[in-house]
Amino acid sequence: MRSTLRQLEKSTLAHIGRAIEDFGLIAEGDKVLVAVSGGKDSYTLLHCLRVLQRRAPVCFDLLAVNVDQGHPGYPGHLLEGWLQRQGYAYRMLRVDTYSIVLDKLKAGQTQCSLCSRLRRGILYNVAADLGCNKIALGHHRDDLIHTLLLNQLFAGTTATMPPKLFSKDGRNTVIRPLVYVPEAEIAAFAKAMRFPLIPCHVCGARGDLKRTRIKRLVDELAEEVPHVRNSLLSAMGNLHVSHLLDRRFWAGEL
């Protein structure tokens, strides 16, 4: 078990290190707010960033931040207890956006998208207040793949979650150090580490049905083509704009 854990950690750290180097995600003097939801992705992100913090040639600070959005029965104490035991600097926030979500959406509508947008808005403001110049989110390789396909199939655009995003007001920089890490690897690592996971369905809402459908589609395709996820990830970084139909390119605007 210890050997497997070491191998998983080594692989995950290698993926994260490559992403940090490829996209310049962390620099000397950064104060990074790590958004920690209590899910496998954010636990893994926080743990690995601290390991890299101890090894990196640059100095940067980490601050774990959890947002309790007022969902009934949210067990935030599990996460807080773990953060305390592990010796992390952290903040536990409670902002009732759950009531807003219930008020804005009709019965049966998916809550996840609006809930996520409200949480990001909270993190943007908190990061500025706490002096954090970067916000680290736990989106992994499979999240990027699913978002790419969702945009192509349902929104008519070719785009995904960027590894680095600058907010329009210039106050925040969002980074996603897990962009190269497979979800299955994160799940195995989180299980081996015995993180006290908080289920994402704690609010009782249904998940994003389109995203669930895309995830199932990729899973089924991967049974036939095992390397399909790696191919899709590579495709995001291997664009041939001159072989696409964006009129801005042909008009010389790109």
C-alpha positions as CSV (number, residue, x, y, z in Angstrom):
1,M,0.0,0.0,0.0
2,R,2.8,2.5,0.9
3,S,4.6,1.7,-2.4
4,T,1.4,2.3,-4.4
5,L,0.8,5.5,-2.5
6,R,4.3,6.7,-3.3
7,Q,3.9,5.9,-6.9
8,L,0.6,7.7,-7.1
9,E,2.0,10.8,-5.4
10,K,5.1,10.8,-7.6
11,S,3.0,10.6,-10.8
12,T,0.5,13.3,-9.6
13,L,3.4,15.6,-8.6
14,A,5.0,15.1,-12.0
15,H,1.8,16.1,-13.8
16,I,1.4,19.2,-11.6
17,G,5.0,20.2,-11.9
18,R,4.8,20.0,-15.7
19,A,1.6,22.1,-15.7
20,I,3.2,24.7,-13.4
21,E,6.3,24.9,-15.7
22,D,4.3,24.8,-19.0
23,F,1.9,27.6,-18.1
24,G,3.9,29.6,-15.5
25,L,1.3,28.9,-12.8
26,I,3.3,29.8,-9.7
27,A,6.1,32.3,-9.2
28,E,8.3,33.7,-6.5
29,G,6.3,35.5,-3.7
30,D,2.9,34.2,-4.8
31,K,0.2,33.8,-2.1
32,V,-2.1,31.1,-3.4
33,L,-5.6,30.7,-2.2
34,V,-6.4,27.0,-2.6
35,A,-10.2,26.4,-2.9
36,V,-11.0,23.3,-0.9
37,S,-14.4,21.9,-1.2
38,G,-13.9,18.6,0.6
39,G,-13.8,16.6,-2.6
40,K,-11.1,14.3,-3.8
41,D,-9.7,16.9,-6.3
42,S,-9.2,19.8,-3.9
43,Y,-7.7,17.6,-1.2
44,T,-5.2,16.2,-3.7
45,L,-4.5,19.7,-5.0
46,L,-3.8,21.1,-1.6
47,H,-1.7,18.1,-0.4
48,C,0.5,18.1,-3.6
49,L,1.0,21.9,-3.6
50,R,2.3,21.7,-0.1
51,V,4.7,18.9,-1.1
52,L,5.9,21.0,-4.0
53,Q,6.1,24.1,-1.8
54,R,8.7,22.3,0.3
55,R,10.7,21.3,-2.7
56,A,10.3,24.2,-5.1
57,P,13.2,26.6,-6.0
58,V,10.8,29.5,-5.4
59,C,9.0,30.6,-2.2
60,F,5.2,30.8,-2.2
61,D,2.5,30.7,0.5
62,L,-0.7,28.5,0.6
63,L,-4.0,29.4,2.2
64,A,-6.8,26.8,2.1
65,V,-10.3,28.3,1.9
66,N,-13.6,26.5,2.2
67,V,-16.9,28.1,1.5
68,D,-20.0,26.6,3.2
69,Q,-22.8,27.9,1.0
70,G,-25.6,27.0,3.4
71,H,-26.5,23.6,2.0
72,P,-28.5,21.6,4.6
73,G,-26.3,19.2,6.6
74,Y,-23.0,20.4,5.1
75,P,-20.4,18.6,7.2
76,G,-17.7,21.3,7.1
77,H,-16.3,20.2,10.4
78,L,-14.8,17.1,8.8
79,L,-12.7,19.2,6.5
80,E,-11.8,21.7,9.2
81,G,-10.7,19.0,11.6
82,W,-8.4,17.5,8.9
83,L,-6.9,20.9,8.0
84,Q,-6.2,21.5,11.7
85,R,-4.6,18.1,12.2
86,Q,-2.4,18.5,9.1
87,G,-1.3,22.0,10.1
88,Y,-2.6,24.0,7.2
89,A,-3.3,27.7,7.2
90,Y,-7.0,28.0,6.4
91,R,-10.2,30.0,6.5
92,M,-13.7,28.5,6.8
93,L,-16.3,30.8,5.3
94,R,-20.1,30.6,5.5
95,V,-22.1,32.5,2.9
96,D,-25.7,31.5,2.3
97,T,-26.0,31.2,-1.5
98,Y,-28.2,28.1,-1.2
99,S,-31.2,30.4,-0.6
100,I,-30.3,32.4,-3.6
101,V,-30.1,29.3,-5.8
102,L,-33.5,28.1,-4.6
103,D,-35.0,31.5,-5.3
104,K,-33.5,31.9,-8.8
105,L,-34.1,28.4,-10.2
106,K,-37.4,26.6,-10.9
107,A,-38.1,23.2,-9.5
108,G,-36.1,20.5,-11.4
109,Q,-33.5,22.9,-12.8
110,T,-29.8,22.0,-12.2
111,Q,-28.3,23.9,-9.4
112,C,-24.6,23.2,-10.0
113,S,-23.8,25.9,-12.5
114,L,-25.3,28.8,-10.6
115,C,-23.9,27.5,-7.3
116,S,-20.4,27.3,-8.8
117,R,-20.6,30.8,-10.2
118,L,-21.7,32.2,-6.9
119,R,-18.9,30.3,-5.1
120,R,-16.3,31.7,-7.6
121,G,-17.5,35.2,-7.0
122,I,-17.0,34.7,-3.2
123,L,-13.5,33.3,-3.8
124,Y,-12.6,36.3,-6.0
125,N,-13.5,38.8,-3.3
126,V,-12.0,36.8,-0.4
127,A,-8.7,36.3,-2.3
128,A,-8.4,40.1,-2.7
129,D,-9.3,40.7,0.9
130,L,-6.7,38.2,2.2
131,G,-4.0,39.4,-0.1
132,C,-3.9,36.3,-2.3
133,N,-2.8,37.0,-5.8
134,K,-3.7,33.6,-7.2
135,I,-6.6,31.2,-6.7
136,A,-6.0,27.5,-7.3
137,L,-8.9,25.3,-8.4
138,G,-9.0,21.6,-8.6
139,H,-10.2,20.9,-12.2
140,H,-8.4,18.0,-13.6
141,R,-7.7,16.5,-17.1
142,D,-11.1,14.9,-17.4
143,D,-12.9,18.1,-16.4
144,L,-11.1,19.9,-19.3
145,I,-12.0,17.1,-21.7
146,H,-15.7,17.1,-20.7
147,T,-15.9,20.9,-20.9
148,L,-14.3,20.9,-24.4
149,L,-16.9,18.4,-25.7
150,L,-19.8,20.2,-24.0
151,N,-18.8,23.4,-25.7
152,Q,-18.4,21.8,-29.1
153,L,-21.6,19.7,-28.9
154,F,-24.0,22.1,-27.1
155,A,-22.5,25.6,-27.4
156,G,-20.9,25.6,-30.8
157,T,-17.5,26.7,-29.7
158,T,-14.1,25.1,-29.2
159,A,-13.0,26.0,-25.7
160,T,-12.3,24.5,-22.3
161,M,-11.1,25.5,-18.9
162,P,-7.8,27.4,-19.3
163,P,-4.8,26.5,-17.0
164,K,-4.5,30.2,-16.2
165,L,-7.2,32.8,-16.3
166,F,-6.9,36.5,-15.5
167,S,-10.1,38.1,-14.1
168,K,-11.5,41.0,-16.1
169,D,-11.0,43.5,-13.2
170,G,-7.3,42.4,-12.9
171,R,-7.6,41.5,-9.2
172,N,-7.3,37.8,-9.5
173,T,-5.5,35.1,-11.4
174,V,-7.1,31.6,-11.4
175,I,-4.8,28.6,-11.9
176,R,-5.6,25.0,-12.4
177,P,-2.4,22.9,-11.6
178,L,-4.3,19.6,-12.1
179,V,-4.9,20.0,-15.8
180,Y,-2.7,17.1,-16.8
181,V,-3.8,14.8,-13.9
182,P,-6.2,11.9,-14.8
183,E,-9.3,11.8,-12.6
184,A,-8.8,8.0,-12.0
185,E,-5.3,8.8,-10.6
186,I,-6.8,11.4,-8.3
187,A,-9.5,9.0,-7.1
188,A,-7.0,6.3,-6.3
189,F,-4.7,8.8,-4.5
190,A,-7.5,10.2,-2.4
191,K,-8.6,6.7,-1.4
192,A,-5.1,5.7,-0.5
193,M,-4.7,8.9,1.6
194,R,-8.0,8.4,3.3
195,F,-9.1,12.0,2.9
196,P,-12.4,12.7,4.8
197,L,-14.4,13.3,1.6
198,I,-17.5,15.5,1.6
199,P,-19.9,14.2,-1.1
200,C,-20.7,16.7,-3.9
201,H,-24.4,15.8,-3.7
202,V,-24.7,17.0,-0.1
203,C,-27.2,19.7,-1.3
204,G,-29.5,17.0,-2.7
205,A,-29.5,18.6,-6.1
206,R,-29.1,16.7,-9.3
207,G,-25.8,17.1,-11.1
208,D,-25.3,18.6,-14.5
209,L,-27.1,16.1,-16.7
210,K,-25.3,17.1,-19.9
211,R,-21.9,16.8,-18.3
212,T,-22.9,13.4,-16.9
213,R,-23.9,12.3,-20.4
214,I,-20.6,13.5,-21.9
215,K,-18.7,11.7,-19.1
216,R,-20.5,8.5,-19.9
217,L,-19.8,9.0,-23.6
218,V,-16.0,9.4,-23.0
219,D,-16.0,6.4,-20.6
220,E,-17.7,4.2,-23.3
221,L,-15.4,5.4,-26.0
222,A,-12.3,4.7,-23.9
223,E,-13.4,1.1,-23.6
224,E,-12.8,0.9,-27.4
225,V,-9.9,3.4,-27.7
226,P,-8.0,3.4,-24.4
227,H,-5.8,6.4,-25.3
228,V,-8.8,8.7,-26.3
229,R,-8.4,10.9,-23.2
230,N,-4.8,11.6,-23.9
231,S,-5.6,12.3,-27.6
232,L,-8.3,14.8,-26.6
233,L,-5.9,16.5,-24.1
234,S,-3.2,16.7,-26.8
235,A,-5.7,18.2,-29.2
236,M,-6.3,21.1,-26.9
237,G,-2.7,22.1,-27.3
238,N,-2.3,21.3,-30.9
239,L,-4.6,23.7,-32.8
240,H,-4.4,24.4,-36.5
241,V,-6.5,27.5,-36.8
242,S,-5.9,27.7,-40.6
243,H,-7.8,24.3,-40.9
244,L,-10.9,25.6,-39.1
245,L,-13.7,27.9,-39.9
246,D,-13.1,30.9,-37.7
247,R,-13.8,33.9,-40.0
248,R,-11.6,36.2,-37.8
249,F,-8.6,34.2,-38.9
250,W,-9.4,34.5,-42.6
251,A,-10.0,38.2,-42.1
252,G,-6.6,38.6,-40.5
253,E,-8.0,39.4,-37.1
254,L,-6.3,36.5,-35.3
